[in-house]
Amino acid sequence: MLYQFKSRATGSVFMIQSVAEHVLSIIGKEPGKTGIITVEQIPAAVTALHKAVEESEANPQDTRESGPGGEANGEDQDGVAISLAQRAYPFIEMLEEAHRADKDVTWGV
């Protein structure tokens, strides 16, 4: 299942379910079929994501997600490691742009 994150200030960002749910848990949001990150919540979300990225870079072995298949455990289908930073930065950029434009970010599956 794919999550689509949208804002009236940006294009969309798509994430597979396991990654989206991990990112949502980092920012304190409950995964679900739909949701919203309000303009007021964006600064704290960006801060939490930056902190998680820094921690994952300091301890790369601790940040691998467990689960079946390549992408769920931090690797692409060829076994190349995909960092949290690579997964989160497009979303962080979306949040920052939405905040500058005073627009919420919503998601749906």
Secondary structure as UniProt FT lines:
FT   STRAND          2..7
FT   TURN            8..9
FT   STRAND          13..16
FT   HELIX           17..26
FT   TURN            27..28
FT   STRAND          34..37
FT   HELIX           39..41
FT   HELIX           42..58
FT   HELIX           60..63
FT   HELIX           71..73
FT   TURN            77..78
FT   HELIX           84..100
FT   TURN            101..102
FT   STRAND          105..108
//
